[in-house]
Amino acid sequence: MRLSTWIAILTWLISLALALITGRDLLYNTFYFITLVLLGSWFWARQNLRGLEIKRRLRTPRSQVGRFIEESFEVINQSWLSKLWVEIRDESNLPGHHASRVLVSLGRKRPMIWTVKTPGLRRGRYRLGPITLYSGDPLGIFALKKPIPQSHHVLVYPATFEIPGFRLPPGYLPGGKVAHYRTHYLTTNVATVRDYVPGDSYNRIHWRSTARTGRLMVKEFELDPTSDIWILLDLDADVHFSQPWKEPDLTDLPAVLRQRPLAKNPTLIPSTLEYAASAAASIAERYLAERRAVGLIAYTPNREVLQLDRGYRQFTKILEMLAIVEPISSLTFAHVLLAERHYLNRTTTVVAITPSVDPAWVNVLRDYRHSGINVTVVLIAASTFGPAPSHRSLLAELWASQIPTYVVRNGASITAALSHLALPTD
């Protein structure tokens, strides 16, 4: 109980004791008055929490770093008495989500509605709710609370960036031969033309051949020789680092947005995993938009695999997986690459994303290249995030092995970092 409640009870007991000892009418009247005040205050505080109907609606259960999570609240007083004041205390664990309110003069059948827009600051799965109602009497003697267990969850995807300068190795196999695969998808590779048949899309019509032959001709496409892209994400707990992160002050949200529009320029928290997840999501978005087949492999420590697929649904699956992964694996990246070797073939390209500076995984990638598997490395410079060894010697080894490498540093733009191949001196 609150200190004011103990003081009120003590005053009531003292007045009762004095009335019984002295027997004076004034003290008895004082005791009766204090008793009525206490009973009235308790009843008032109790009534303030009765008959309240609370609804909270989440606009969408998914968001992304740099975008907003929008939640609306509606409180309706269904009782016959007005509420002097009611505090709604939200117990969500979403960073920057300030949904708590103090409502005053809540009239009968009068709804109170407000909306909370919270910027997505970091990826993850968060709980919105529950709510606890607090209220009391005008004298501040009693303070009661009522828990509302209603809650739901929101998934915040990692941020994605445009990476037009990111390039994968050309899809040529040893001997100069190319593996061709016909596909019903529209790609940049046209194999041949054929006669139009009912059901063919009009955007596949080849108008020059149609004009030359006098009948409708449509294009047939083939996949890129290395259209299958596997993204391998290193989740070894020993190689990931992060710096202390303080939640930004979003009290004056309009001013914050004027300085830095979140959706256009999201800021990543200083963590190797956050940068690695955003790089993986950006690469997947880039090549799924080109109708490539993209898959994702990570060990958490169980083997988590999203099989090769195309389209927006695959992109959503990749974002959902990247939103919740954590660096809790004990397997080194070299062991992960060795374990996945027999699942890969010559028509695939591997994008390895890691902050590890262990040269053992470079040796495995050399074996990949000798087997005809194209590889590209996205190296997260862990030394810029925490007390980790420098990546320069490893970068020189990757350069000597002719493995294309992109280096991502703390505070750097993902767009810029994944647009230029790293040099041995970077």
C-alpha positions in Angstrom: 0.0 0.0 0.0 1.0 3.6 -0.5 2.4 5.8 2.2 -0.7 8.0 2.1 -2.9 4.9 2.7 -0.9 4.0 5.8 -1.1 7.6 7.1 -4.9 7.6 6.6 -5.4 4.3 8.4 -3.1 5.4 11.2 -5.1 8.7 11.6 -8.3 6.7 11.7 -6.9 4.4 14.4 -5.6 7.3 16.5 -9.0 9.1 16.2 -10.7 5.9 17.3 -8.4 5.4 20.3 -8.8 9.0 21.4 -12.6 8.8 21.1 -12.7 5.6 23.2 -10.2 7.0 25.8 -11.8 10.4 26.3 -15.4 9.7 25.4 -15.8 13.2 24.0 -18.4 13.8 21.3 -16.1 15.9 19.2 -13.6 13.1 18.9 -16.3 10.6 18.1 -17.6 12.9 15.4 -14.1 13.2 14.1 -13.8 9.4 14.0 -17.1 9.1 12.1 -16.0 11.7 9.6 -12.7 10.1 8.9 -14.4 6.7 8.5 -16.8 8.2 6.0 -13.9 9.8 4.1 -12.0 6.6 3.9 -15.1 4.6 2.8 -16.0 7.2 0.2 -12.4 7.4 -1.1 -12.2 3.6 -1.4 -15.5 3.4 -3.2 -14.5 6.2 -5.5 -11.2 4.6 -6.4 -12.9 1.2 -7.0 -15.6 2.7 -9.2 -12.9 4.4 -11.3 -11.8 1.0 -12.5 -15.2 -0.5 -13.1 -17.0 -0.5 -16.5 -14.0 0.4 -18.6 -13.8 -1.2 -22.0 -10.4 -1.1 -23.7 -9.7 -2.0 -27.3 -6.3 -2.0 -28.9 -5.8 -2.6 -32.6 -2.6 -3.2 -34.5 -2.6 -1.9 -38.1 -0.3 -4.7 -39.2 1.6 -7.4 -37.3 4.7 -6.9 -39.5 6.9 -3.9 -39.9 10.5 -3.1 -40.9 13.4 -1.2 -39.4 12.8 2.4 -40.6 9.1 2.0 -40.9 6.3 2.7 -38.4 4.3 0.4 -36.2 0.9 1.9 -35.8 -1.4 1.0 -33.0 -4.8 2.5 -32.0 -6.4 2.5 -28.6 -10.1 3.1 -27.7 -11.3 3.4 -24.1 -15.1 3.6 -23.4 -16.6 4.2 -20.0 -19.6 1.9 -19.7 -20.5 2.7 -16.1 -23.0 5.3 -15.0 -20.4 7.4 -13.2 -17.7 9.6 -14.8 -14.1 8.7 -14.2 -12.0 11.5 -12.6 -8.7 10.0 -13.8 -7.4 6.7 -15.1 -3.8 5.9 -15.9 -3.3 3.3 -18.7 0.2 1.9 -18.3 1.4 -0.2 -21.3 3.9 -3.0 -20.6 5.1 -3.6 -24.2 8.8 -4.4 -24.8 8.9 -2.7 -28.3 11.7 -0.1 -28.2 10.4 3.4 -28.4 6.7 2.4 -28.0 5.2 4.9 -25.6 1.5 4.0 -25.4 0.8 4.9 -21.8 -1.7 7.6 -21.1 -3.5 9.4 -18.3 -7.2 10.0 -19.1 -9.0 12.7 -17.2 -12.7 13.4 -17.0 -13.8 10.3 -18.8 -17.6 10.8 -19.1 -20.3 8.1 -19.4 -20.4 6.4 -22.8 -17.7 8.8 -24.0 -14.9 7.1 -26.0 -11.4 8.2 -25.8 -9.3 7.3 -28.9 -5.6 7.8 -29.7 -3.1 6.4 -32.1 0.6 5.6 -31.3 3.1 5.5 -34.2 6.4 3.9 -33.2 9.4 3.8 -35.6 11.0 0.4 -36.0 14.4 0.8 -34.4 15.7 -2.8 -34.4 14.6 -6.1 -35.9 13.0 -8.7 -33.8 9.7 -10.1 -32.4 8.1 -7.9 -29.8 5.1 -8.0 -27.5 2.6 -5.3 -27.4 0.8 -5.4 -24.0 -0.5 -6.3 -21.6 -2.1 -3.2 -20.0 -2.5 -2.3 -16.3 -5.1 0.3 -15.3 -4.3 2.5 -12.3 -6.7 4.9 -10.5 -7.5 6.4 -7.2 -9.6 8.9 -5.2 -9.4 12.7 -5.3 -7.6 12.8 -2.0 -4.9 10.4 -3.1 -5.5 8.0 -0.2 -6.1 4.8 -2.2 -4.5 3.6 -5.5 -5.9 0.6 -7.1 -4.8 -1.3 -10.2 -6.5 -3.7 -12.7 -4.5 -5.8 -15.1 -5.8 -6.3 -18.7 -4.0 -9.4 -20.1 -4.8 -8.6 -23.8 -1.6 -8.6 -25.9 -0.3 -9.3 -29.4 3.0 -9.5 -31.1 4.7 -7.6 -33.9 7.5 -8.8 -36.1 10.1 -6.1 -37.2 12.0 -7.1 -40.3 15.6 -6.0 -40.9 16.1 -2.9 -43.1 16.8 -3.3 -46.8 18.8 -1.0 -49.0 19.1 -0.6 -52.8 22.4 -2.1 -53.9 22.6 -1.5 -57.7 26.4 -1.9 -57.6 26.4 -5.3 -56.1 27.6 -7.9 -58.6 27.9 -11.7 -58.6 30.4 -13.6 -60.7 29.3 -14.5 -64.3 27.7 -17.8 -64.7 30.3 -19.7 -66.8 31.4 -23.2 -66.0 34.9 -24.6 -66.7 35.4 -25.2 -70.4 33.4 -22.2 -71.4 30.0 -24.0 -71.4 26.9 -22.5 -69.9 24.1 -24.4 -68.2 20.8 -23.4 -69.8 17.4 -24.0 -68.2 14.1 -23.0 -69.9 11.6 -21.3 -67.6 8.2 -19.7 -67.7 9.5 -16.7 -65.8 10.4 -13.5 -67.6 14.2 -13.1 -67.4 16.8 -11.1 -69.2 17.9 -14.2 -71.2 15.8 -14.9 -74.3 16.5 -18.4 -75.7 14.3 -18.5 -78.8 10.9 -17.6 -80.2 7.9 -19.8 -81.0 4.4 -19.6 -82.3 1.8 -18.0 -80.0 -0.5 -20.4 -78.2 -3.7 -19.5 -76.3 -2.7 -18.6 -72.7 0.6 -16.9 -73.5 1.0 -13.5 -72.0 0.9 -10.6 -74.4 4.1 -9.1 -72.9 6.0 -12.1 -74.2 5.1 -11.3 -77.8 8.2 -10.6 -80.0 6.9 -8.0 -82.4 9.8 -8.0 -84.8 9.4 -11.8 -85.5 5.6 -11.3 -85.6 6.0 -8.6 -88.4 8.5 -10.7 -90.3 6.6 -14.0 -90.3 3.0 -12.6 -90.4 1.9 -14.6 -87.3 2.1 -14.0 -83.6 5.5 -15.1 -82.1 6.4 -15.2 -78.4 9.7 -15.3 -76.6 11.0 -18.2 -74.6 13.3 -17.4 -71.7 16.0 -19.3 -69.9 17.4 -18.9 -66.4 20.7 -17.3 -65.7 23.4 -19.9 -65.7 23.9 -19.4 -62.0 20.5 -18.3 -61.1 20.3 -20.2 -57.9 21.7 -18.1 -55.1 22.4 -19.5 -51.6 23.0 -16.9 -48.8 25.0 -18.4 -46.0 24.8 -16.4 -42.8 27.3 -16.9 -40.0 25.7 -17.0 -36.5 28.8 -18.1 -34.6 28.4 -16.4 -31.2 32.2 -16.0 -30.8 32.6 -13.7 -33.8 29.7 -11.3 -33.4 30.1 -8.0 -31.6 28.0 -5.0 -30.8 28.3 -1.7 -29.1 26.1 -0.4 -26.3 22.9 1.1 -27.9 20.8 3.7 -26.3 17.2 4.1 -27.4 16.9 7.5 -29.1 14.7 10.2 -27.6 11.5 10.3 -29.7 9.6 12.7 -27.5 9.4 15.2 -30.3 8.8 12.7 -33.1 8.0 15.3 -35.8 11.3 17.1 -35.2 13.1 13.8 -35.4 11.5 12.9 -38.7 12.3 16.3 -40.2 16.0 15.7 -39.4 16.1 12.1 -40.7 13.2 10.4 -42.5 13.4 6.9 -41.1 12.0 5.0 -44.0 14.4 6.7 -46.5 17.5 6.5 -44.3 17.1 3.9 -41.5 19.9 3.8 -39.0 21.2 0.4 -37.9 22.1 -0.3 -34.3 25.9 -0.9 -34.0 25.9 -4.7 -34.1 27.6 -7.0 -36.6 24.5 -9.2 -36.7 22.2 -6.2 -37.6 24.5 -5.2 -40.5 24.8 -8.8 -41.6 21.0 -9.3 -41.5 20.4 -6.1 -43.5 23.0 -7.1 -46.1 21.4 -10.5 -46.5 17.9 -9.0 -46.9 19.1 -6.5 -49.4 20.9 -9.1 -51.5 17.8 -11.3 -51.4 15.6 -8.4 -52.4 17.9 -7.5 -55.3 18.0 -10.9 -56.9 14.4 -12.0 -56.2 13.4 -8.9 -58.1 15.4 -10.3 -61.0 13.4 -13.5 -60.7 16.4 -15.5 -59.4 15.9 -18.4 -57.1 17.3 -17.4 -53.6 17.7 -19.6 -50.5 19.0 -18.9 -47.0 21.0 -21.1 -44.7 21.9 -20.4 -41.0 22.8 -22.5 -38.0 21.1 -21.3 -34.8 22.6 -23.9 -33.7 20.1 -26.1 -35.6 20.2 -26.1 -39.3 17.7 -23.5 -40.5 17.1 -23.6 -44.3 14.8 -21.8 -46.6 14.9 -23.8 -49.8 15.4 -22.1 -53.1 12.4 -20.3 -54.4 11.3 -17.2 -56.3 8.9 -14.4 -55.8 7.6 -12.0 -53.1 6.5 -14.9 -50.9 10.1 -16.1 -50.7 11.3 -12.6 -49.8 8.8 -12.5 -47.0 10.0 -15.9 -45.7 13.6 -14.6 -45.8 12.7 -11.4 -43.9 10.8 -13.4 -41.2 13.8 -15.7 -40.7 16.3 -12.8 -40.6 14.1 -10.9 -38.1 14.4 -13.5 -35.3 17.9 -15.1 -35.8 20.4 -14.6 -33.0 24.1 -15.4 -32.8 23.8 -18.5 -30.5 25.6 -21.1 -32.6 28.8 -22.7 -31.5 29.7 -23.9 -35.0 32.5 -22.0 -36.8 31.8 -20.7 -40.3 34.3 -23.2 -41.7 32.3 -26.1 -40.3 29.1 -24.6 -41.7 30.5 -24.3 -45.2 31.9 -27.9 -45.0 28.5 -29.2 -43.9 26.7 -27.5 -46.8 29.2 -28.5 -49.5 27.3 -31.6 -50.7 24.1 -29.7 -51.1 25.5 -27.3 -53.7 26.2 -27.8 -57.4 27.8 -25.9 -60.3 24.7 -23.9 -61.1 24.6 -22.1 -57.8 26.3 -19.1 -56.4 27.1 -18.8 -52.7 27.0 -15.5 -50.9 28.9 -15.9 -47.6 28.1 -13.3 -45.0 30.4 -13.3 -41.9 32.4 -11.2 -39.4 34.8 -14.1 -38.8 38.5 -13.5 -39.5 39.4 -17.2 -39.2 41.3 -18.2 -42.5 39.9 -21.7 -42.3 36.6 -20.8 -44.0 38.6 -19.1 -46.8 40.2 -22.5 -47.6 36.7 -24.0 -47.8 35.6 -21.4 -50.3 38.7 -22.1 -52.4 37.5 -25.7 -52.6 34.1 -24.3 -53.7 35.7 -22.4 -56.5 37.7 -25.5 -57.6 34.5 -27.4 -57.8 32.9 -24.8 -60.1 30.7 -23.1 -57.5 30.8 -19.3 -57.7 31.3 -17.6 -54.4 31.1 -14.0 -53.2 31.9 -12.8 -49.6 30.3 -10.0 -47.6 32.8 -9.4 -44.8 31.5 -7.5 -41.7 34.4 -5.7 -40.2 34.0 -6.8 -36.6 36.9 -4.7 -35.4 34.8 -1.6 -36.1 32.1 -2.9 -33.7 34.1 -4.2 -30.8 37.4 -5.7 -29.6 37.9 -8.1 -32.5 41.0 -8.8 -34.6 41.6 -6.8 -37.8 40.2 -8.1 -41.0 43.0 -6.8 -43.3 45.1 -10.0 -43.4 42.0 -12.1 -44.2 41.0 -9.6 -46.9 44.4 -10.0 -48.5 44.0 -13.7 -48.5 40.6 -13.4 -50.1 42.0 -11.1 -52.7 44.9 -13.6 -53.4 42.3 -16.4 -53.8 40.4 -14.2 -56.4 37.2 -14.4 -54.3 35.1 -11.2 -54.8 34.7 -9.5 -51.4 32.6 -6.6 -50.1 33.5 -5.1 -46.7 30.8 -3.5 -44.4 32.0 -1.3 -41.5 30.2 0.1 -38.6 28.3 3.3 -39.5 28.8 2.8 -43.2 26.0 2.8 -45.7 24.9 -0.7 -46.8 24.3 0.8 -50.3 27.8 2.2 -50.6 29.5 -0.8 -48.9 27.9 -3.4 -51.3 28.5 -1.3 -54.4 32.3 -1.5 -54.5 34.5 -4.6 -54.3 37.1 -4.3 -51.5 40.8 -3.8 -52.3 43.6 -5.5 -50.2 44.3 -2.2 -48.6 40.7 -1.5 -47.4 
